[in-house]
Amino acid sequence: MAKVIIEFDSVEEQEDIQTALDGYKWKLAMWDLDQELRKTTKYDVSILTYGETPKDYEYEMAEKMRETIREILNSHGLIMD
């Protein structure tokens, strides 16, 4: 079995340490996001209502996906900031 040693020199690098340790969580979170987007494109096909422009729809979809990203990251204990 292989061993990997990651060394950091100071407390100031705490964020880098956590990022290195959370790599697998980020992979899982991105998988979950991809699945949400797939589900949306495959099953959640919405028709524009009267008076609604494609720009309005794009804005609503972007807001929905941003919320989904935050929910997924939170469920994996990750912080994007």
N, C-alpha and C positions, 0 to 999 in steps of 0.2 A: 504494500500500500504506500502511495506517495504522500509526502508531507509538504505542506506549503507554509512558509513562515513569512508573515508580514510584519515589518518593523516600522514604527513611527517614533520620531525623536522627541516630541513634546506634547504637552497638553493642548496646545493650540491646534494640533492636528486631529483633535477629537472628532470633528465632523468628517474628515477623510477616513478615519478608522471606521466610523459607523457606516459610511458609504461603501467601503470595501466589504464589510461584513454583511450588508444588506443586498448584495448583488443578486442572489437567488430570489429574494422577495420582489425585487424590481422586475425580474423576468416573469414571475407569476402574475404580478400586477398588470404587466403589458399583455400577457396572454388573456387575462380576464377582460381587459379593455378591447382587445381584438375580437373576442367573442361577443361582447356587447355591440360593437359596431356591425359585426356580421349579422347578429340577430336583428338589428335595426334595418339593415339593408335588405335582408331576406324576408322579414315578416311584418315590419312596421312601415309599410308604404302608405304614406298619408297623401290625400288629394288636397290640393290648395282649395281653400274656401273662397267664396265670392269676395272680391275686394282685396284678397291677400296676394302679395307679390312674391315671386321667388326669393327676393332679397329678405323679406320678412321670415320666410320659411328657413332660409340659411341661418339667419340670426338665432331663431328658436332652436334649431338643431345644434348650433355651436354651443349655446348655453346649456342645452341638455347634455351634450358630450362632456363639457367642462365639469358639470356637476357629477357625472358618472365617473370621470377620472378621479376627482377628489374622493368620492365614496370608495372606489376600488383601492386607491392608495391608503386611505384610512383603514380599510378592512385588513390590509397587510401590515399596518403599523408603520407606514412610510410617510415622510414629509418631503414634498417637492421643493420647497423654498430653500 
